Amino acid sequence: MTDLDAHRLVPSPDPDYERFALAAGYRIGNLIFLSGQVGVDEHGAIPKNEPERQIELALANIDRLLRLAGSDLSKVVKTTTYLTNMAHVGVWLQVKTRSFVKPWPAGTVVEVSKLGHPDVLVEIEVVALAAGRKQG
């Protein structure tokens, strides 16, 4: 048994995790660590050249996984956001302030040359509390 075996795997109905040799995430103690999520809808479509919609979908996918693990977006304490164009950081901030609650999560934004699919403009990974509330 490895250390990770002693912790709970975040369930996901998405077969892509297995295809890419990834876990959707892990709950370790009171923390949930999710793999990066992109703006893909339930049919596998990526809204091309629509950074705001991609960010909204990525956060919806994050919220879905967090809820499967017994949490939600209100318990996110850290975000790491990868953008293919730093010009989209303003859009990220607009969507972020609509999606998260104060106190705001800690965060990092990084510009990258490309992500896993040519149409993907953003990937977001989070750490969230499994229980309790963030303290302000």
CNS distance restraints for C-alpha pairs under 8 A (distance, minus, plus):
assign (resid   1 and name CA) (resid   5 and name CA) 5.90 0.50 0.50
assign (resid   1 and name CA) (resid   6 and name CA) 7.44 0.50 0.50
assign (resid   2 and name CA) (resid   6 and name CA) 7.00 0.50 0.50
assign (resid   3 and name CA) (resid   7 and name CA) 7.31 0.50 0.50
assign (resid   4 and name CA) (resid   8 and name CA) 7.82 0.50 0.50
assign (resid   7 and name CA) (resid  26 and name CA) 6.89 0.50 0.50
assign (resid   7 and name CA) (resid  27 and name CA) 6.11 0.50 0.50
assign (resid   7 and name CA) (resid  28 and name CA) 5.43 0.50 0.50
assign (resid   7 and name CA) (resid  29 and name CA) 7.57 0.50 0.50
assign (resid   8 and name CA) (resid  26 and name CA) 5.76 0.50 0.50
assign (resid   8 and name CA) (resid  27 and name CA) 5.15 0.50 0.50
assign (resid   8 and name CA) (resid  28 and name CA) 6.84 0.50 0.50
assign (resid   9 and name CA) (resid  23 and name CA) 7.30 0.50 0.50
assign (resid   9 and name CA) (resid  24 and name CA) 7.65 0.50 0.50
assign (resid   9 and name CA) (resid  25 and name CA) 6.11 0.50 0.50
assign (resid   9 and name CA) (resid  26 and name CA) 4.59 0.50 0.50
assign (resid   9 and name CA) (resid  27 and name CA) 6.29 0.50 0.50
assign (resid  10 and name CA) (resid  23 and name CA) 7.50 0.50 0.50
assign (resid  10 and name CA) (resid  24 and name CA) 5.90 0.50 0.50
assign (resid  10 and name CA) (resid  25 and name CA) 4.99 0.50 0.50
assign (resid  10 and name CA) (resid  26 and name CA) 5.19 0.50 0.50
assign (resid  10 and name CA) (resid  27 and name CA) 6.60 0.50 0.50
assign (resid  10 and name CA) (resid  65 and name CA) 7.15 0.50 0.50
assign (resid  10 and name CA) (resid  68 and name CA) 6.99 0.50 0.50
assign (resid  10 and name CA) (resid  69 and name CA) 5.63 0.50 0.50
assign (resid  11 and name CA) (resid  24 and name CA) 6.88 0.50 0.50
assign (resid  11 and name CA) (resid  25 and name CA) 7.89 0.50 0.50
assign (resid  11 and name CA) (resid  65 and name CA) 7.39 0.50 0.50
assign (resid  11 and name CA) (resid  68 and name CA) 6.49 0.50 0.50
assign (resid  11 and name CA) (resid  69 and name CA) 7.15 0.50 0.50
assign (resid  12 and name CA) (resid  24 and name CA) 6.31 0.50 0.50
assign (resid  12 and name CA) (resid  65 and name CA) 6.85 0.50 0.50
assign (resid  12 and name CA) (resid  68 and name CA) 7.76 0.50 0.50
assign (resid  15 and name CA) (resid  19 and name CA) 6.53 0.50 0.50
assign (resid  16 and name CA) (resid  20 and name CA) 6.08 0.50 0.50
assign (resid  17 and name CA) (resid  21 and name CA) 5.98 0.50 0.50
assign (resid  17 and name CA) (resid  22 and name CA) 4.77 0.50 0.50
assign (resid  17 and name CA) (resid  23 and name CA) 5.83 0.50 0.50
assign (resid  17 and name CA) (resid  24 and name CA) 6.39 0.50 0.50
assign (resid  18 and name CA) (resid  22 and name CA) 5.91 0.50 0.50
assign (resid  18 and name CA) (resid  23 and name CA) 7.32 0.50 0.50
assign (resid  22 and name CA) (resid  35 and name CA) 7.79 0.50 0.50
assign (resid  23 and name CA) (resid  35 and name CA) 7.04 0.50 0.50
assign (resid  24 and name CA) (resid  34 and name CA) 5.87 0.50 0.50
assign (resid  24 and name CA) (resid  35 and name CA) 5.44 0.50 0.50
assign (resid  24 and name CA) (resid  65 and name CA) 7.67 0.50 0.50
assign (resid  25 and name CA) (resid  32 and name CA) 6.97 0.50 0.50
assign (resid  25 and name CA) (resid  33 and name CA) 5.29 0.50 0.50
assign (resid  25 and name CA) (resid  34 and name CA) 4.09 0.50 0.50
assign (resid  25 and name CA) (resid  35 and name CA) 5.55 0.50 0.50
assign (resid  26 and name CA) (resid  32 and name CA) 5.63 0.50 0.50
assign (resid  26 and name CA) (resid  33 and name CA) 5.36 0.50 0.50
assign (resid  26 and name CA) (resid  34 and name CA) 6.63 0.50 0.50
assign (resid  27 and name CA) (resid  31 and name CA) 5.60 0.50 0.50
assign (resid  27 and name CA) (resid  32 and name CA) 4.29 0.50 0.50
assign (resid  27 and name CA) (resid  33 and name CA) 6.41 0.50 0.50
assign (resid  27 and name CA) (resid  69 and name CA) 7.45 0.50 0.50
assign (resid  27 and name CA) (resid 130 and name CA) 7.31 0.50 0.50
assign (resid  28 and name CA) (resid  32 and name CA) 6.28 0.50 0.50
assign (resid  28 and name CA) (resid  33 and name CA) 7.86 0.50 0.50
assign (resid  30 and name CA) (resid 129 and name CA) 5.69 0.50 0.50
assign (resid  30 and name CA) (resid 130 and name CA) 4.94 0.50 0.50
assign (resid  30 and name CA) (resid 131 and name CA) 6.33 0.50 0.50
assign (resid  31 and name CA) (resid 127 and name CA) 6.71 0.50 0.50
assign (resid  31 and name CA) (resid 128 and name CA) 5.66 0.50 0.50
assign (resid  31 and name CA) (resid 129 and name CA) 4.75 0.50 0.50
assign (resid  31 and name CA) (resid 130 and name CA) 5.40 0.50 0.50
assign (resid  32 and name CA) (resid  66 and name CA) 7.75 0.50 0.50
assign (resid  32 and name CA) (resid  69 and name CA) 7.74 0.50 0.50
assign (resid  32 and name CA) (resid 127 and name CA) 5.51 0.50 0.50
assign (resid  32 and name CA) (resid 128 and name CA) 5.07 0.50 0.50
assign (resid  32 and name CA) (resid 129 and name CA) 6.09 0.50 0.50
assign (resid  32 and name CA) (resid 130 and name CA) 6.00 0.50 0.50
assign (resid  33 and name CA) (resid 125 and name CA) 7.98 0.50 0.50
assign (resid  33 and name CA) (resid 126 and name CA) 6.22 0.50 0.50
assign (resid  33 and name CA) (resid 127 and name CA) 4.68 0.50 0.50
assign (resid  33 and name CA) (resid 128 and name CA) 6.72 0.50 0.50
assign (resid  34 and name CA) (resid  62 and name CA) 7.74 0.50 0.50
assign (resid  34 and name CA) (resid 125 and name CA) 5.91 0.50 0.50
assign (resid  34 and name CA) (resid 126 and name CA) 5.65 0.50 0.50
assign (resid  34 and name CA) (resid 127 and name CA) 6.47 0.50 0.50
assign (resid  35 and name CA) (resid 125 and name CA) 5.63 0.50 0.50
assign (resid  35 and name CA) (resid 126 and name CA) 7.53 0.50 0.50
assign (resid  36 and name CA) (resid 123 and name CA) 5.70 0.50 0.50
assign (resid  36 and name CA) (resid 124 and name CA) 4.95 0.50 0.50
assign (resid  36 and name CA) (resid 125 and name CA) 4.05 0.50 0.50
assign (resid  36 and name CA) (resid 126 and name CA) 7.43 0.50 0.50
assign (resid  37 and name CA) (resid  58 and name CA) 5.29 0.50 0.50
assign (resid  37 and name CA) (resid  59 and name CA) 7.58 0.50 0.50
assign (resid  37 and name CA) (resid  61 and name CA) 6.64 0.50 0.50
assign (resid  37 and name CA) (resid  62 and name CA) 6.49 0.50 0.50
assign (resid  37 and name CA) (resid 123 and name CA) 5.35 0.50 0.50
assign (resid  37 and name CA) (resid 124 and name CA) 5.23 0.50 0.50
assign (resid  37 and name CA) (resid 125 and name CA) 6.16 0.50 0.50
assign (resid  38 and name CA) (resid  54 and name CA) 6.88 0.50 0.50
assign (resid  38 and name CA) (resid  55 and name CA) 7.45 0.50 0.50
assign (resid  38 and name CA) (resid  57 and name CA) 7.19 0.50 0.50
assign (resid  38 and name CA) (resid  58 and name CA) 4.63 0.50 0.50
assign (resid  38 and name CA) (resid  61 and name CA) 7.84 0.50 0.50
assign (resid  38 and name CA) (resid 120 and name CA) 6.93 0.50 0.50
assign (resid  38 and name CA) (resid 122 and name CA) 6.13 0.50 0.50
assign (resid  38 and name CA) (resid 123 and name CA) 4.68 0.50 0.50
assign (resid  38 and name CA) (resid 124 and name CA) 6.60 0.50 0.50
assign (resid  39 and name CA) (resid  46 and name CA) 6.11 0.50 0.50
assign (resid  39 and name CA) (resid  47 and name CA) 7.47 0.50 0.50
assign (resid  39 and name CA) (resid  53 and name CA) 7.13 0.50 0.50
assign (resid  39 and name CA) (resid  54 and name CA) 3.86 0.50 0.50
assign (resid  39 and name CA) (resid  55 and name CA) 5.83 0.50 0.50
assign (resid  39 and name CA) (resid  56 and name CA) 6.99 0.50 0.50
assign (resid  39 and name CA) (resid  57 and name CA) 4.48 0.50 0.50
assign (resid  39 and name CA) (resid  58 and name CA) 4.25 0.50 0.50
assign (resid  39 and name CA) (resid  59 and name CA) 7.86 0.50 0.50
assign (resid  39 and name CA) (resid  61 and name CA) 7.87 0.50 0.50
assign (resid  39 and name CA) (resid 120 and name CA) 7.11 0.50 0.50
assign (resid  39 and name CA) (resid 122 and name CA) 7.14 0.50 0.50
assign (resid  39 and name CA) (resid 123 and name CA) 7.48 0.50 0.50
assign (resid  40 and name CA) (resid  44 and name CA) 5.55 0.50 0.50
assign (resid  40 and name CA) (resid  45 and name CA) 5.40 0.50 0.50
assign (resid  40 and name CA) (resid  46 and name CA) 4.69 0.50 0.50
assign (resid  40 and name CA) (resid  47 and name CA) 7.38 0.50 0.50
assign (resid  40 and name CA) (resid  54 and name CA) 6.88 0.50 0.50
assign (resid  40 and name CA) (resid  57 and name CA) 6.13 0.50 0.50
assign (resid  40 and name CA) (resid  58 and name CA) 6.85 0.50 0.50
assign (resid  41 and name CA) (resid  45 and name CA) 5.40 0.50 0.50
assign (resid  41 and name CA) (resid  46 and name CA) 6.59 0.50 0.50
assign (resid  41 and name CA) (resid  57 and name CA) 6.42 0.50 0.50
assign (resid  46 and name CA) (resid  54 and name CA) 7.17 0.50 0.50
assign (resid  46 and name CA) (resid 119 and name CA) 6.79 0.50 0.50
assign (resid  46 and name CA) (resid 120 and name CA) 7.01 0.50 0.50
assign (resid  47 and name CA) (resid  53 and name CA) 6.80 0.50 0.50
assign (resid  47 and name CA) (resid  54 and name CA) 6.39 0.50 0.50
assign (resid  47 and name CA) (resid 119 and name CA) 7.74 0.50 0.50
assign (resid  48 and name CA) (resid 119 and name CA) 5.56 0.50 0.50
assign (resid  48 and name CA) (resid 120 and name CA) 7.56 0.50 0.50
assign (resid  49 and name CA) (resid 119 and name CA) 7.15 0.50 0.50
assign (resid  49 and name CA) (resid 121 and name CA) 7.64 0.50 0.50
assign (resid  50 and name CA) (resid  54 and name CA) 6.18 0.50 0.50
assign (resid  51 and name CA) (resid  55 and name CA) 6.09 0.50 0.50
assign (resid  51 and name CA) (resid  88 and name CA) 6.83 0.50 0.50
assign (resid  51 and name CA) (resid  91 and name CA) 7.27 0.50 0.50
assign (resid  51 and name CA) (resid 121 and name CA) 6.23 0.50 0.50
assign (resid  51 and name CA) (resid 122 and name CA) 7.24 0.50 0.50
assign (resid  52 and name CA) (resid  56 and name CA) 6.22 0.50 0.50
assign (resid  52 and name CA) (resid  91 and name CA) 5.99 0.50 0.50
assign (resid  52 and name CA) (resid  92 and name CA) 7.17 0.50 0.50
assign (resid  52 and name CA) (resid  95 and name CA) 7.17 0.50 0.50
assign (resid  53 and name CA) (resid  57 and name CA) 6.11 0.50 0.50
assign (resid  54 and name CA) (resid  58 and name CA) 6.03 0.50 0.50
assign (resid  54 and name CA) (resid 120 and name CA) 7.75 0.50 0.50
assign (resid  54 and name CA) (resid 121 and name CA) 7.27 0.50 0.50
assign (resid  54 and name CA) (resid 122 and name CA) 6.89 0.50 0.50
assign (resid  55 and name CA) (resid  59 and name CA) 6.16 0.50 0.50
assign (resid  55 and name CA) (resid  92 and name CA) 6.82 0.50 0.50
assign (resid  55 and name CA) (resid  95 and name CA) 7.16 0.50 0.50
assign (resid  55 and name CA) (resid 122 and name CA) 6.61 0.50 0.50
assign (resid  55 and name CA) (resid 123 and name CA) 7.96 0.50 0.50
assign (resid  56 and name CA) (resid  60 and name CA) 6.13 0.50 0.50
assign (resid  56 and name CA) (resid  95 and name CA) 6.85 0.50 0.50
assign (resid  57 and name CA) (resid  61 and name CA) 6.11 0.50 0.50
assign (resid  58 and name CA) (resid  62 and name CA) 6.21 0.50 0.50
assign (resid  58 and name CA) (resid 123 and name CA) 7.10 0.50 0.50
assign (resid  58 and name CA) (resid 124 and name CA) 6.79 0.50 0.50
assign (resid  59 and name CA) (resid  63 and name CA) 6.05 0.50 0.50
assign (resid  59 and name CA) (resid  99 and name CA) 7.77 0.50 0.50
assign (resid  59 and name CA) (resid 124 and name CA) 7.67 0.50 0.50
assign (resid  60 and name CA) (resid  64 and name CA) 6.14 0.50 0.50
assign (resid  61 and name CA) (resid  65 and name CA) 6.33 0.50 0.50
assign (resid  62 and name CA) (resid  66 and name CA) 6.08 0.50 0.50
assign (resid  62 and name CA) (resid  73 and name CA) 7.61 0.50 0.50
assign (resid  62 and name CA) (resid 125 and name CA) 7.98 0.50 0.50
assign (resid  62 and name CA) (resid 126 and name CA) 7.90 0.50 0.50
assign (resid  63 and name CA) (resid  67 and name CA) 6.05 0.50 0.50
assign (resid  63 and name CA) (resid  72 and name CA) 5.40 0.50 0.50
assign (resid  63 and name CA) (resid  73 and name CA) 5.56 0.50 0.50
assign (resid  64 and name CA) (resid  68 and name CA) 6.37 0.50 0.50
assign (resid  64 and name CA) (resid  72 and name CA) 7.75 0.50 0.50
assign (resid  65 and name CA) (resid  69 and name CA) 6.40 0.50 0.50
assign (resid  66 and name CA) (resid  70 and name CA) 6.22 0.50 0.50
assign (resid  66 and name CA) (resid  71 and name CA) 4.84 0.50 0.50
assign (resid  66 and name CA) (resid  72 and name CA) 5.00 0.50 0.50
assign (resid  66 and name CA) (resid  73 and name CA) 7.24 0.50 0.50
assign (resid  66 and name CA) (resid 128 and name CA) 7.92 0.50 0.50
assign (resid  67 and name CA) (resid  71 and name CA) 4.86 0.50 0.50
assign (resid  67 and name CA) (resid  72 and name CA) 5.30 0.50 0.50
assign (resid  69 and name CA) (resid 130 and name CA) 7.29 0.50 0.50
assign (resid  70 and name CA) (resid 130 and name CA) 6.24 0.50 0.50
assign (resid  70 and name CA) (resid 131 and name CA) 7.62 0.50 0.50
assign (resid  71 and name CA) (resid  75 and name CA) 6.62 0.50 0.50
assign (resid  71 and name CA) (resid 128 and name CA) 7.49 0.50 0.50
assign (resid  71 and name CA) (resid 129 and name CA) 6.90 0.50 0.50
assign (resid  71 and name CA) (resid 130 and name CA) 5.23 0.50 0.50
assign (resid  71 and name CA) (resid 131 and name CA) 6.72 0.50 0.50
assign (resid  72 and name CA) (resid  76 and name CA) 7.29 0.50 0.50
assign (resid  72 and name CA) (resid 128 and name CA) 7.87 0.50 0.50
assign (resid  73 and name CA) (resid  99 and name CA) 7.30 0.50 0.50
assign (resid  73 and name CA) (resid 100 and name CA) 6.21 0.50 0.50
assign (resid  73 and name CA) (resid 128 and name CA) 7.73 0.50 0.50
assign (resid  74 and name CA) (resid 100 and name CA) 5.87 0.50 0.50
assign (resid  74 and name CA) (resid 101 and name CA) 5.80 0.50 0.50
assign (resid  75 and name CA) (resid 128 and name CA) 5.28 0.50 0.50
assign (resid  75 and name CA) (resid 129 and name CA) 5.19 0.50 0.50
assign (resid  75 and name CA) (resid 130 and name CA) 7.42 0.50 0.50
assign (resid  75 and name CA) (resid 131 and name CA) 7.86 0.50 0.50
assign (resid  75 and name CA) (resid 132 and name CA) 7.88 0.50 0.50
assign (resid  75 and name CA) (resid 133 and name CA) 6.31 0.50 0.50
assign (resid  75 and name CA) (resid 134 and name CA) 6.32 0.50 0.50
assign (resid  76 and name CA) (resid 100 and name CA) 7.77 0.50 0.50
assign (resid  76 and name CA) (resid 105 and name CA) 6.04 0.50 0.50
assign (resid  76 and name CA) (resid 126 and name CA) 6.64 0.50 0.50
assign (resid  76 and name CA) (resid 127 and name CA) 5.87 0.50 0.50
assign (resid  76 and name CA) (resid 128 and name CA) 3.95 0.50 0.50
assign (resid  76 and name CA) (resid 129 and name CA) 6.31 0.50 0.50
assign (resid  77 and name CA) (resid 104 and name CA) 7.51 0.50 0.50
assign (resid  77 and name CA) (resid 105 and name CA) 4.35 0.50 0.50
assign (resid  77 and name CA) (resid 106 and name CA) 5.93 0.50 0.50
assign (resid  77 and name CA) (resid 126 and name CA) 7.54 0.50 0.50
assign (resid  77 and name CA) (resid 127 and name CA) 5.85 0.50 0.50
assign (resid  77 and name CA) (resid 128 and name CA) 5.23 0.50 0.50
assign (resid  77 and name CA) (resid 129 and name CA) 6.96 0.50 0.50
assign (resid  77 and name CA) (resid 134 and name CA) 7.35 0.50 0.50
assign (resid  78 and name CA) (resid 105 and name CA) 4.93 0.50 0.50
assign (resid  78 and name CA) (resid 106 and name CA) 4.55 0.50 0.50
assign (resid  78 and name CA) (resid 107 and name CA) 5.35 0.50 0.50
assign (resid  78 and name CA) (resid 126 and name CA) 5.49 0.50 0.50
assign (resid  78 and name CA) (resid 127 and name CA) 5.10 0.50 0.50
assign (resid  78 and name CA) (resid 128 and name CA) 6.88 0.50 0.50
assign (resid  79 and name CA) (resid 105 and name CA) 6.60 0.50 0.50
assign (resid  79 and name CA) (resid 106 and name CA) 6.32 0.50 0.50
assign (resid  79 and name CA) (resid 107 and name CA) 4.60 0.50 0.50
assign (resid  79 and name CA) (resid 108 and name CA) 6.33 0.50 0.50
assign (resid  79 and name CA) (resid 124 and name CA) 6.82 0.50 0.50
assign (resid  79 and name CA) (resid 125 and name CA) 5.79 0.50 0.50
assign (resid  79 and name CA) (resid 126 and name CA) 4.53 0.50 0.50
assign (resid  79 and name CA) (resid 127 and name CA) 6.66 0.50 0.50
assign (resid  80 and name CA) (resid 107 and name CA) 5.68 0.50 0.50
assign (resid  80 and name CA) (resid 108 and name CA) 4.80 0.50 0.50
assign (resid  80 and name CA) (resid 109 and name CA) 5.95 0.50 0.50
assign (resid  80 and name CA) (resid 110 and name CA) 7.75 0.50 0.50
assign (resid  80 and name CA) (resid 124 and name CA) 5.71 0.50 0.50
assign (resid  80 and name CA) (resid 125 and name CA) 5.27 0.50 0.50
assign (resid  80 and name CA) (resid 126 and name CA) 6.32 0.50 0.50
assign (resid  81 and name CA) (resid 107 and name CA) 7.72 0.50 0.50
assign (resid  81 and name CA) (resid 108 and name CA) 6.16 0.50 0.50
assign (resid  81 and name CA) (resid 109 and name CA) 4.71 0.50 0.50
assign (resid  81 and name CA) (resid 110 and name CA) 6.19 0.50 0.50
assign (resid  81 and name CA) (resid 122 and name CA) 7.01 0.50 0.50
assign (resid  81 and name CA) (resid 123 and name CA) 5.88 0.50 0.50
assign (resid  81 and name CA) (resid 124 and name CA) 4.52 0.50 0.50
assign (resid  81 and name CA) (resid 125 and name CA) 6.59 0.50 0.50
assign (resid  82 and name CA) (resid 109 and name CA) 5.95 0.50 0.50
assign (resid  82 and name CA) (resid 110 and name CA) 4.93 0.50 0.50
assign (resid  82 and name CA) (resid 111 and name CA) 5.74 0.50 0.50
assign (resid  82 and name CA) (resid 112 and name CA) 6.36 0.50 0.50
assign (resid  82 and name CA) (resid 122 and name CA) 5.50 0.50 0.50
assign (resid  82 and name CA) (resid 123 and name CA) 5.14 0.50 0.50
assign (resid  82 and name CA) (resid 124 and name CA) 6.29 0.50 0.50
assign (resid  83 and name CA) (resid  88 and name CA) 7.14 0.50 0.50
assign (resid  83 and name CA) (resid  89 and name CA) 7.66 0.50 0.50
assign (resid  83 and name CA) (resid 109 and name CA) 7.32 0.50 0.50
assign (resid  83 and name CA) (resid 110 and name CA) 6.17 0.50 0.50
assign (resid  83 and name CA) (resid 111 and name CA) 4.80 0.50 0.50
assign (resid  83 and name CA) (resid 112 and name CA) 6.00 0.50 0.50
assign (resid  83 and name CA) (resid 121 and name CA) 5.84 0.50 0.50
assign (resid  83 and name CA) (resid 122 and name CA) 4.67 0.50 0.50
assign (resid  83 and name CA) (resid 123 and name CA) 6.83 0.50 0.50
assign (resid  84 and name CA) (resid 111 and name CA) 5.49 0.50 0.50
assign (resid  84 and name CA) (resid 112 and name CA) 5.03 0.50 0.50
assign (resid  84 and name CA) (resid 113 and name CA) 5.61 0.50 0.50
assign (resid  84 and name CA) (resid 114 and name CA) 5.68 0.50 0.50
assign (resid  84 and name CA) (resid 115 and name CA) 7.28 0.50 0.50
assign (resid  84 and name CA) (resid 121 and name CA) 5.27 0.50 0.50
assign (resid  84 and name CA) (resid 122 and name CA) 6.50 0.50 0.50
assign (resid  85 and name CA) (resid  89 and name CA) 7.94 0.50 0.50
assign (resid  85 and name CA) (resid 111 and name CA) 6.09 0.50 0.50
assign (resid  85 and name CA) (resid 112 and name CA) 7.47 0.50 0.50
assign (resid  85 and name CA) (resid 121 and name CA) 7.39 0.50 0.50
assign (resid  86 and name CA) (resid 110 and name CA) 7.83 0.50 0.50
assign (resid  86 and name CA) (resid 111 and name CA) 5.75 0.50 0.50
assign (resid  88 and name CA) (resid  92 and name CA) 6.32 0.50 0.50
assign (resid  89 and name CA) (resid  93 and name CA) 6.20 0.50 0.50
assign (resid  89 and name CA) (resid 109 and name CA) 7.91 0.50 0.50
assign (resid  90 and name CA) (resid  94 and name CA) 6.28 0.50 0.50
assign (resid  91 and name CA) (resid  95 and name CA) 6.25 0.50 0.50
assign (resid  92 and name CA) (resid  96 and name CA) 5.84 0.50 0.50
assign (resid  93 and name CA) (resid  97 and name CA) 6.11 0.50 0.50
assign (resid  94 and name CA) (resid  98 and name CA) 6.57 0.50 0.50
assign (resid  95 and name CA) (resid  99 and name CA) 6.11 0.50 0.50
assign (resid  96 and name CA) (resid 100 and name CA) 5.88 0.50 0.50
assign (resid  97 and name CA) (resid 101 and name CA) 7.31 0.50 0.50
assign (resid 100 and name CA) (resid 104 and name CA) 6.74 0.50 0.50
assign (resid 100 and name CA) (resid 105 and name CA) 7.75 0.50 0.50
assign (resid 102 and name CA) (resid 136 and name CA) 7.32 0.50 0.50
assign (resid 103 and name CA) (resid 134 and name CA) 7.11 0.50 0.50
assign (resid 103 and name CA) (resid 135 and name CA) 7.23 0.50 0.50
assign (resid 103 and name CA) (resid 136 and name CA) 5.28 0.50 0.50
assign (resid 114 and name CA) (resid 118 and name CA) 7.07 0.50 0.50
assign (resid 114 and name CA) (resid 120 and name CA) 7.95 0.50 0.50
assign (resid 114 and name CA) (resid 121 and name CA) 7.81 0.50 0.50
assign (resid 115 and name CA) (resid 120 and name CA) 6.23 0.50 0.50
assign (resid 115 and name CA) (resid 121 and name CA) 7.26 0.50 0.50
assign (resid 115 and name CA) (resid 122 and name CA) 7.64 0.50 0.50
assign (resid 115 and name CA) (resid 123 and name CA) 7.64 0.50 0.50
assign (resid 116 and name CA) (resid 120 and name CA) 7.09 0.50 0.50
assign (resid 129 and name CA) (resid 133 and name CA) 7.47 0.50 0.50
assign (resid 129 and name CA) (resid 134 and name CA) 7.80 0.50 0.50
